[in-house]
Amino acid sequence: MDLLVQCDRCGQYYGRVFIDPDRGANCRCGAVIETSGPGPQFVDRNEILAEERELTELSRGAERVCFLIVATDCARIDVDIERANLRRRCQEIFPDKMELYEMVYEGRFRRLWEQFRAV
């Protein structure tokens, strides 16, 4: 199983095999990473990759909505359907991050609509 160690201070991941269990290791941020005690968090590399894929999926969905607003003449209802689909997918993947989604993506969509579609 491919395990990684995460730095408590900056969140950088390091391969567990590179860390001396007795002395620990130094992170790029200057923190000492130890493999004993409550300090490091061991995570599965596959979990990290799966989360990155989900983030990429959301990012591509948001770029699609932006493209529909800026570069096409799609009706408002079609753009709203895409926005609703993206919101629903974000709710499925990251239910605890919906406030952040609203601030970042929905705010962006509203600004683009006002800038490029306002009559």
Backbone bond lengths (Angstrom), bond angles and torsions (degrees), N, CA, C in turn:
res aa  C-N    CA-C-N  psi(-1)  N-CA   C-N-CA  omega(-1)  CA-C   N-CA-C  phi
1 M - - - 1.458 - - 1.526 108.28 -
2 D 1.299 116.76 131.98 1.454 122.74 -176.39 1.523 109.51 -88.87
3 L 1.336 117.36 103.42 1.456 121.03 -177.42 1.514 111.15 -106.61
4 L 1.303 114.23 146.59 1.446 121.91 178.19 1.522 109.40 -120.19
5 V 1.324 116.26 158.73 1.450 122.61 174.94 1.517 106.99 -114.70
6 Q 1.336 116.56 136.02 1.457 120.90 -179.26 1.527 109.41 -107.31
7 C 1.324 115.92 134.62 1.461 121.73 175.41 1.524 108.83 -69.48
8 D 1.332 116.66 132.69 1.462 120.93 -179.37 1.520 111.84 -68.39
9 R 1.329 117.17 -29.98 1.466 119.76 -175.22 1.528 112.83 -82.02
10 C 1.331 118.00 -51.97 1.466 119.98 -172.86 1.522 114.33 -108.24
11 G 1.339 117.91 -14.69 1.454 120.35 178.41 1.516 114.96 88.34
12 Q 1.330 118.11 0.41 1.466 122.35 179.26 1.531 109.52 -64.26
13 Y 1.325 117.19 142.22 1.455 121.97 179.79 1.525 109.91 -101.23
14 Y 1.333 115.60 144.21 1.463 122.44 177.34 1.520 108.52 -135.10
15 G 1.332 115.26 147.52 1.458 120.15 176.82 1.522 110.29 -67.61
16 R 1.295 116.34 131.68 1.458 121.33 -176.87 1.521 112.09 -60.79
17 V 1.307 117.48 -30.95 1.465 120.83 -177.38 1.530 112.10 -67.43
18 F 1.341 118.22 -18.12 1.451 121.01 -178.43 1.525 113.33 -91.46
19 I 1.317 117.30 -0.11 1.456 120.53 -176.26 1.519 109.63 -106.85
20 D 1.327 115.83 124.63 1.459 121.95 177.31 1.525 108.41 -69.40
21 P 1.341 118.88 120.50 1.457 120.45 -176.50 1.529 113.49 -63.10
22 D 1.332 117.81 -24.27 1.462 120.77 -179.00 1.526 112.54 -86.88
23 R 1.321 117.70 -39.86 1.462 120.92 -174.47 1.528 113.30 -104.68
24 G 1.303 118.35 -18.11 1.457 120.55 -176.03 1.518 110.23 79.85
25 A 1.318 116.46 -157.52 1.464 121.67 179.61 1.516 108.14 -152.53
26 N 1.319 115.49 162.71 1.462 120.64 177.12 1.520 109.72 -99.43
27 C 1.311 115.10 130.48 1.453 121.62 176.31 1.526 108.63 -79.73
28 R 1.317 116.17 163.07 1.470 120.63 176.49 1.523 112.07 -61.66
29 C 1.343 116.69 -27.48 1.459 120.31 -179.31 1.527 111.87 -81.08
30 G 1.338 117.56 -7.32 1.454 121.45 178.62 1.518 113.77 103.51
31 A 1.308 118.33 -11.36 1.465 121.28 179.80 1.524 109.73 -73.81
32 V 1.320 115.56 152.22 1.457 121.29 175.67 1.516 108.18 -92.30
33 I 1.330 115.25 126.75 1.458 121.15 178.92 1.515 107.35 -100.09
34 E 1.322 115.59 120.98 1.455 121.13 178.88 1.519 108.92 -112.46
35 T 1.321 115.42 149.22 1.458 118.99 -179.85 1.518 112.34 -98.70
36 S 1.328 117.72 0.59 1.463 119.95 177.70 1.515 109.46 -115.25
37 G 1.296 117.01 157.09 1.450 120.64 178.73 1.522 111.42 81.10
38 P 1.337 116.26 -171.42 1.464 120.11 -175.39 1.521 114.17 -79.79
39 G 1.333 118.57 -3.90 1.460 122.27 -173.66 1.521 115.45 -57.24
40 P 1.333 118.78 -73.35 1.459 118.75 -173.97 1.523 112.47 -77.62
41 Q 1.281 113.59 152.34 1.462 120.77 178.05 1.520 106.93 -112.37
42 F 1.327 116.97 120.79 1.445 120.87 178.83 1.516 108.68 -88.27
43 V 1.314 115.55 131.11 1.454 120.79 -179.51 1.518 109.24 -131.84
44 D 1.281 114.50 156.11 1.451 121.11 178.45 1.527 108.73 -84.36
45 R 1.302 116.69 130.46 1.467 121.97 -179.61 1.528 110.85 -57.61
46 N 1.303 117.87 -36.82 1.462 121.43 -179.56 1.524 111.63 -64.94
47 E 1.335 117.12 -33.80 1.457 120.14 176.66 1.526 110.86 -65.24
48 I 1.319 115.92 -41.25 1.462 120.25 178.85 1.522 110.11 -63.58
49 L 1.324 117.05 -44.83 1.463 120.81 179.95 1.518 111.55 -64.43
50 A 1.330 117.01 -38.15 1.468 120.35 178.46 1.523 110.21 -65.17
51 E 1.328 117.44 -41.49 1.464 120.27 178.10 1.521 111.34 -65.01
52 E 1.329 117.09 -38.81 1.466 120.26 177.17 1.524 111.08 -63.47
53 R 1.326 117.50 -38.87 1.469 120.65 177.31 1.530 110.71 -63.76
54 E 1.320 116.28 -41.00 1.461 119.76 179.08 1.530 111.22 -66.36
55 L 1.324 116.82 -40.08 1.462 120.17 176.95 1.523 111.15 -63.83
56 T 1.316 116.34 -40.19 1.464 120.85 177.51 1.523 110.27 -63.74
57 E 1.324 117.06 -40.35 1.465 121.29 177.86 1.534 110.58 -60.18
58 L 1.328 116.82 -45.99 1.464 119.99 178.73 1.522 111.55 -64.52
59 S 1.313 116.21 -41.45 1.459 120.25 179.84 1.525 111.13 -62.30
60 R 1.314 116.71 -43.43 1.471 120.18 178.30 1.526 111.75 -65.25
61 G 1.324 116.09 -38.18 1.461 119.80 176.76 1.520 111.28 -62.89
62 A 1.334 116.19 -41.34 1.463 120.16 178.96 1.526 110.66 -66.69
63 E 1.310 117.32 -40.28 1.464 120.47 177.29 1.525 110.95 -63.66
64 R 1.323 116.92 -35.29 1.462 120.42 177.44 1.527 110.56 -64.15
65 V 1.333 116.87 -44.44 1.465 120.09 178.89 1.529 109.53 -62.65
66 C 1.323 116.99 -43.36 1.474 120.06 178.32 1.520 110.96 -60.58
67 F 1.331 116.69 -42.19 1.458 120.86 178.16 1.524 110.68 -61.22
68 L 1.325 117.12 -44.58 1.455 120.62 179.64 1.523 111.67 -60.38
69 I 1.325 116.86 -37.12 1.460 120.65 -179.50 1.527 110.76 -72.51
70 V 1.317 116.27 -47.08 1.467 121.21 -170.41 1.526 113.23 -83.33
71 A 1.319 118.08 -43.18 1.456 120.38 -166.60 1.524 115.18 -111.37
72 T 1.313 117.92 3.97 1.463 118.99 178.92 1.520 109.67 -128.99
73 D 1.312 114.85 173.34 1.461 119.10 175.81 1.530 110.42 -112.71
74 C 1.333 116.53 34.60 1.463 121.81 177.50 1.520 109.79 -60.47
75 A 1.307 114.68 146.72 1.458 120.16 177.92 1.528 110.07 -67.43
76 R 1.309 116.05 155.51 1.462 122.05 -178.99 1.530 111.06 -56.86
77 I 1.312 117.03 -37.55 1.462 120.70 -178.31 1.525 111.13 -63.85
78 D 1.333 117.38 -37.83 1.461 120.70 178.97 1.529 111.33 -66.86
79 V 1.321 116.24 -40.79 1.467 120.74 177.58 1.527 109.28 -65.71
80 D 1.329 116.98 -41.68 1.463 120.33 179.35 1.523 112.12 -64.16
81 I 1.321 117.28 -34.38 1.467 120.92 177.06 1.528 109.66 -65.47
82 E 1.326 116.89 -44.14 1.464 120.13 177.75 1.527 111.38 -62.75
83 R 1.336 116.12 -40.69 1.469 120.31 177.57 1.526 110.45 -62.29
84 A 1.318 117.20 -42.99 1.469 120.90 179.93 1.527 111.06 -64.99
85 N 1.328 116.92 -39.52 1.463 120.37 177.40 1.522 111.17 -63.64
86 L 1.319 116.46 -41.85 1.462 120.44 179.10 1.532 110.66 -65.96
87 R 1.319 117.35 -42.14 1.468 121.40 178.49 1.537 110.38 -62.31
88 R 1.327 116.18 -42.91 1.459 120.42 179.57 1.529 111.18 -63.42
89 R 1.331 116.34 -42.15 1.472 120.08 179.21 1.525 111.17 -65.02
90 C 1.320 116.55 -40.59 1.460 120.03 177.22 1.530 110.04 -62.93
91 Q 1.324 116.70 -39.74 1.468 120.94 178.37 1.526 110.69 -62.22
92 E 1.329 117.15 -36.64 1.463 120.92 178.76 1.522 111.61 -69.37
93 I 1.326 116.15 -42.98 1.457 120.86 -173.68 1.531 112.19 -81.46
94 F 1.331 116.25 -49.45 1.458 121.83 -175.50 1.530 110.74 -128.52
95 P 1.322 118.29 72.82 1.469 119.93 -175.80 1.525 113.32 -62.46
96 D 1.311 118.06 -27.56 1.460 120.52 -179.06 1.529 113.30 -83.46
97 K 1.314 118.25 -2.30 1.468 122.18 -177.90 1.523 113.09 -111.14
98 M 1.313 117.74 18.92 1.465 119.95 -175.97 1.531 112.74 -67.42
99 E 1.320 117.71 -32.50 1.462 119.90 177.71 1.530 110.10 -63.66
100 L 1.319 116.24 -41.45 1.461 120.92 177.09 1.526 110.36 -65.30
101 Y 1.331 117.28 -41.73 1.460 121.06 176.95 1.525 110.66 -57.13
102 E 1.322 116.09 -47.53 1.467 120.59 -179.26 1.527 111.20 -59.25
103 M 1.318 116.15 -44.17 1.469 119.78 -178.13 1.524 111.70 -66.07
104 V 1.315 116.39 -46.41 1.466 120.10 -172.88 1.528 111.57 -80.51
105 Y 1.318 116.60 -59.16 1.461 119.36 -171.41 1.521 113.56 -80.33
106 E 1.315 117.67 -49.95 1.463 118.51 -177.48 1.525 111.24 -64.01
107 G 1.332 117.08 -37.32 1.462 119.90 175.14 1.523 111.38 -61.97
108 R 1.307 115.44 -41.98 1.472 120.87 178.11 1.523 111.03 -62.24
109 F 1.336 117.00 -44.53 1.464 120.37 -179.63 1.531 111.14 -63.24
110 R 1.329 116.16 -41.82 1.474 119.27 179.11 1.532 111.30 -63.37
111 R 1.320 116.53 -44.43 1.475 119.91 179.90 1.520 111.56 -62.79
112 L 1.335 116.64 -43.07 1.459 119.33 178.77 1.529 111.33 -64.57
113 W 1.336 116.85 -39.97 1.459 119.56 179.32 1.533 110.06 -62.56
114 E 1.320 116.44 -45.07 1.461 120.09 179.17 1.520 112.06 -63.60
115 Q 1.320 116.54 -38.43 1.454 120.99 -176.97 1.532 112.24 -73.87
116 F 1.328 117.94 -42.72 1.453 120.72 -171.62 1.526 114.56 -104.84
117 R 1.313 118.21 -17.49 1.456 119.64 -175.49 1.515 113.93 -119.50
118 A 1.317 118.19 -7.11 1.458 119.94 -178.16 1.538 109.75 -64.22
119 V 1.287 115.08 136.31 1.474 120.13 -178.29 1.499 110.43 -102.40
